[in-house]
Amino acid sequence: MKMKFSIGYKTHWGESMQLELTFAAADGYQDTMSLPLTTQDGYNWTVETATRQNRHHPYVAIAYYYMVKDGEGRVKRRESLLADREYIYNDSHNYLFNDTWLDDENEGKANYFANITKKKALAVNPSHMPLFERTIIFKVHAPNLFEGEAVALLGNHPTLGNWNTEHFLPMNPSKDQCWELSVNVQAIDAPIEYKYVVIDEDTHQFKRWEFGENRTLGNLRIYNQDVCILHGGNFRVKKMPPHAQFNFDTYIFDLDGTLLSTLQDLASSCNYALKTNGMPERTIEEVRMFVGNGVKKLMERAIPGGLKNKKFEKTYQDFRKHYMIHNLDTTQPYPDVMEMLEELKNRGKNIAVVSNKFYAATQELCRHFFGNLVDVAIGEREDIKKKPAPDTVNEALRQLHADRKRAVYIGDSDVDVMTARNSGMPCISVLWGFRDQEFLIAHDAMIFVSSPLQIL
């Protein structure tokens, strides 16, 4: 029996391609071989070899990857090990591998070439997909799914669902965000076209198609005892604006810098307390960088010497008293915030506010500006940890009786990014608040909106 590998890859003059193929036995024994590929046009590369047997250590799995070498035999590029090429193996079958190059996002890192020639250890735990008289194994890497999503397959034949979104073929998750499916294609004679689709993991309802043209098998014929491997690379995702990617049941907002422009009133109360206690006042930009971790941390940063200052507690209490009286002097919702909240409420969404501002002020501001548009408002309390701990978010979800998997967190700061991560939720970072995009990117923010209406 034979194994035939083919891949499309455009090489430069003098470059060649090589396959690293590992056979593995259940007892841990492994054997790796290197196979040079040949090409007629510098793009379509192929290599063929016989299947291998080992009587003392029967092989049960194979794994492989491609690499590019220069004219002197040095490795220039290699495929990603994240989107794994690992399969169950039976030496009585022919294996046909139709591959596309799997990019490695770590390639540019400093230690990439230092580790490039290390052999990949094959963990002998391939999914036990059945092998039929005629088999196609579909596989795709899907790193961009949202929580609660899964991958399925649809194609142009009744065996593949006949393009009917109610008859998709659910795929099986494997490691490293890959999905795979073994299909009996004995009844298929026509050329195969197919696409991957996203379904809801719990309800098994169709959600969306992958982007782009149909995938095709081409003119390759599948005969008895053939196992054709179609590793589709990455699930194709259309580049969409952030608001097009989100449709949640629950929206949890930060308050200061996200829904309300509070900076001027915070700075005024801060400087009132500082001046009253004989301390130098702070600029608006200084106060902007002090906020985000609660008003006590704001004053700790603003007061010379912080907590060690003998006047800290009095100055802090002067701030609290002044702010409770003057927190509405200039504070207003950001433009389009009210329209955004009203539309979310019209769509039946749950809306919560969680803030590191002390509890009374959070409640008063939400009542004054938002009324019944906000279902739950939680501020700093002694019995609950502040952000970035997930406690305030968890309390909001509890009071709303809401599903975490159908919720999103929205804020303007690095604290909000960490809060969302600690809460196991996606985060939308707004660009009209107290931190700019460069700062947010440096603190691992990934999704941005520049207008509240984009959240819709």
N, C-alpha and C positions, 0 to 999 in steps of 0.2 A: 504494500500500500504506500501511498505517497503523501507528501505535504508540500503544497505550493503556496508561496507568499508573494503578494504583489502590492505595490504602494506607489502612489503618484507623488513625486517630490522633485522640484526643479533644482538641480545642482549646478554649481559653477564649474568652469573648466578645470579639469584635473581632480575634481572631487569624486569620491565613490561612496557607496552605501554598504552597510554591513548589518547583518541580523545576529543578535545574541539570543539563542534559543536554549532554554533550560527544561530538562525532563526531571520529574520528581516522583519518588516512590513514597508509599504511605509510611515507611519506616524512617523517613528523613533523608534517605540517600538522594543525591542530586547529581546530574551530569549536564554540563553546559557546553555547547558547541557554537562556534562562530562561522557564519555563512556569508560570503560576499555575494552581493546582488549584481545582476547584469542589466544593461539598458541598451536600447537601440536609438533612443531619441533624447536622452538626458533627462527624461521626466518619468517615464513608466519603467519601474524597476521590478525585477522578478528573481526568484530563486526557487528551486525545487529540490527536495531531498526525500529519501525514503523514511517511512515511519520506523521507529526504533523499539526494540524489545530488550528486556533485561530479565532473565529467568530468576536470578537471585533477588533482584529488587524490582518487581513489576511496576512499571510506570503508571501512575494514575492521574497525573496533571502535567500541564506544560505552561510555560510563561515565556514571553519574548518581548524584545523591543528593538527598534531600529536606531542606527547612529550614522552620522556622516563623517567621513574622514577626508583629510586633504591628500595631496599628492605624495607626501612623505609618510602617510599612514597614521597621522595624529588625529585624534578625535576632535572634531570642530563643534558638532552638535549631537545631542541625543534626545530621545523622546522623554516625555514626562512619565514618571512612575506613579503619578497620582491616578490617571485614568488607566487602570490596570489591564494588561493583556494577559489574562490568566484563565485557563479553561480545563475542564475535565478531559481526560485523554483515554482513547481506546485504540490500540494499534491495529485493529481490524477494519478501521475506517480510513477513507481518504479525507484529508483536511485541506480546504481551500480558503485562504485568508485574503480578503479584499480590503485593504487598509487605507486609511488617511493618516497623515502625520499628526501626532498628538503633541501639541506645544507644551513646554515646561515653563510655567510662570516664574520659576526660581532661577532660570538660566542666567539672568543678569547679575545675580548675587555673587559676592566675592568668593565664596567657597565652592561655587558651582563646578568650575573646571578642576578643582582639587579633588573632588569626589566623583568626577565624571566616569572614570574607568572602573569604579567599584562594581563588582558583580551584584546583581539583585538576588537576595535570598528569597526563595519561593516558599511561602507558607502553604503547605499542602492542604488547602481548605477551599477548593473551588466548589461553587454551588453544584449540587447534583442534578443538573439539567438532563432530561432524558435525551438520548440519541435514537433517532428513528431510521427507517430505511433511507429516507432523504431528509436531511435536517438543515435548517438555517438557524444559526444563533445570532440574534440581534443584540447589540450592546451599545450603550450611549452613556456619556459622562454628563451629568446634569447638576453642576454646582450652584446654579442660580435659582433653584426652587425656593418658594416661600414655605413657611411652617405649615404642615398639614397637606402638602401637595405630593403627588406621586406621578410616575411616568407610565404611559401605555403606548400601544402600537396600533396603527391603522394602515391598511393598504388596499390595493385595487382588486382583491380576490375575496370571495366569501370566506376562505380560510383566514384571511387577514382583516376581516370585518367589513370589506366591500365599501370603505369610506363612510360607513354609517357610525355616527358619533355615539350611538347607543350600543354598538357592538364592538367596541375597542377591546384589545387584548392587554390586560394589565401585565406589567413587567415586574420582575423580582429585584428588590434592592440587593446589591452586593456591596463590597467595601469601597471606600473612597468616593462616595456619591455617584457610583455607577449603577446602571439598571440593565438587566439582561433578560432574555426570553428565548427559549428553544421552541421552534415551530416545526411541525410535520408538514412538509411541502410536497408530499407524494401526489396530491391532487392538483398541483399547480403546474401548468405547462406554459402559460403565457409569460411574457416579461414581467418582472415584479417592480411595482412602484409602491412606496410607503412613506409614512411620516411618523414622527413621535408626537404625542399629545400629552397635555397635563390634565390630571384628574384629581378630584378631591379624595384624600386618603381615607377619610371616614365614611363619606356618603357614596363614594365611587361614581360621582357625577362628572361628566365631561366639563372642562374649564376652558381650555384654549389649545390651538394648534401651535406647533413650532413654526418659526418664521422661515420664509424662503421657499424655493422650488421643492417639488417632490424628490425624494431620494430614489435611486434606481439601482437595480442589480446589474443592468446591462445585458449583454448577450450570453453571459455565462450560463451553461446548462448544469442542472443538478441531477446526478445519476444515483443509482442505488449505492448505499454505503458511503455517500458523500456527506461531509459536514462542512457547510459553508459558513464562515465567520464574517459577519458584517459589523465591524466596530465603527459606529458613526461619528466618532470624535465627540464634540460637545453638542448638547441640545442647543439648537439655534434660537437665540433670543433677539427680538427686534429692539433696537435702541428706542426707548420711549422716555418721554418726560416723566419725572418722578411721580406726578399725580396720577399718571395712567397706570402705574404699577400697584396702586393701593385701593382696596375696597374692603374696609373693616367694619365690624359691628360696634367696636368701642374705640373711642379716641380719648387719650389721656394727655392733657396739656400741662406743661410748665406755665407759670403765671407771668412773672417779671421778665420782660424781654421777649416774650412769646405772644401772649395775648394783650398784655398791658404795657404801655410805655411809662415806667415808674421811676426812671433814673433821676429825673430832676427833683422829685419829692424825696427820694432816698438821700440824694446829695445834700439837700437843704436841711433835713433832720440830722444828718451826720455832722454837718458843719455847725449847726446850732449847738449840738452837744459838745463838740470839740471847743468851740469858742466860749461857751459857758464855763468850761472847766480849764480855760487858759491854755489850750492846745492849738497848734497851727491847723488851719483849715485845709481841706483837700480839694483838688480840681475835679471837675466833672469826669474827666478821663481816668483819673485815679480811682474814683468811686466805681466807674464802669468795670474796672478790672478787679475790684474788691468784692463785687456781688457774685452770687451764685451758690454759696454754701450756707446761706442763712444770715440773718442780721447780726447775730452775735459774732460770727466770723468776719462780717463786714467791719464791725467796730474793732475787733481784734487787729485787723489789718490797718485800720485808719488811725488808731490811737498809738502814739509813740510808745514803744516797749510792749505793746499788746497786753496780754493777760498779766504781765509782771508789773504793769503800771498801777500804782496805789489808787489812782482815781478811776481805774477801769470800770468797776461795777457801777459807780455813780454816773459816769459818762454814758455807759450803756443804758442805764435806766432813763436818763434824760433823753436819749435818742428815742426809746420806746414811747415815752409819754408824748413827745413832740410829734412823732410819726402817726400815732393813733389819732391825733387831732388834725394833722396836715397831710394825710396820705391821699387826699382828693384834690389838693390845690391845683396841680397841673396834670395828674395822672389821667390818661385816656386810653381806650383801646386803639391798637394800631389800625391804620386804614384797612378796610375790608374784613376785619376780624368779625364784626357783628354779622355781616352777610354770610360769612363762612359758617359760623355757629348756627345761624338760623337755618341754613340749607341742610346742615348735618342733622339738625333736630327734625326738619321736615322729612328727612329720609329715614327717620326712626332710629338714629344712632344713639348709643350711650355716650355721654360727654362727662369727663371728670377733669378736675384741676388738682394737681399735687404740687406743693410749693414748700420751699425751705423758709419762707416768710412765716412769722409766728401766727398761730392758729386764728386768733381773733381778727387780725388784719386780713388774712386770706379770706375768711368767711365774709367780712364786711365788704371787701372789694368785689367779690364774686356776686354777692347779693345786689350791690349797688349797680354794677355795670351789666351783669348777665341775667339776673333774675332766674327764671325757670329754664333758661337755655343750658345751664350747668346742673347736672344731676347730683354730683358729689364734689365737695371742695375740702381738701385736707391740707392743713398747714403744720408748722412745727409744734409738736406736743412732747411732753416729758415721757409719755408711754410709747412713743414710736420713734424709730431711728430716722434721721434725716437722709435725704438723697446724698450720695449715690446709692445708699442701701436701698433695697427694693421694697422696704416695709410700707412706705406711703402708697406705692403703686399697688401692692398686694391688698392693702386695706381698701383702696378704691375699687379694685376688682371684686372684693368680697361684698362691699355695700351695693355694687351694681348687679351682683349675681352674674358676672360676665365671664366669658371664656377667654383665657389668656391667648389662645391660639388665634383668636379673631380680633386682637387688640393691637393698637399701634401707639407709640409714645412720641410726643412732639415737643421739642425744646430748642433753646438757642445757645447752649453752652456745652463745654466739655463734661460738666457734671451731669447734664442730661444724657449725653452719649453713654456715659458709664452707668447711669440709672437704667436706661433701656437694656443695656447688655446684662446687667445684674438681674433684671426682671425677666429675661428671656423673651424680649420683644424687639421688633424692628424699630428703628429710630429715624424720624424725619427731622433734620436740622434746618431751622429757619435762618434766613440771612438778614433780617431786619432788626435783630436783637442786639445783645451786648457783646457778641463776639463775631469777628469777621470770618470769611470762608477759609482763609489761609490758616488761621488759628484752629478752626474746627477740623480741617483735614489733618493737621498735625496731631490731633487728639482722636483720630480714627473715625471721624464722621464720614459717611459714605453717600447719603442721599440728602439733597438740598432742595428747598423751595424758596423763591424770592418774593412770593406773594401768597397771602392766606388763601386766595381763591384756587391756587394750584393744588391745595390739599383736597379739593373737591374732585 
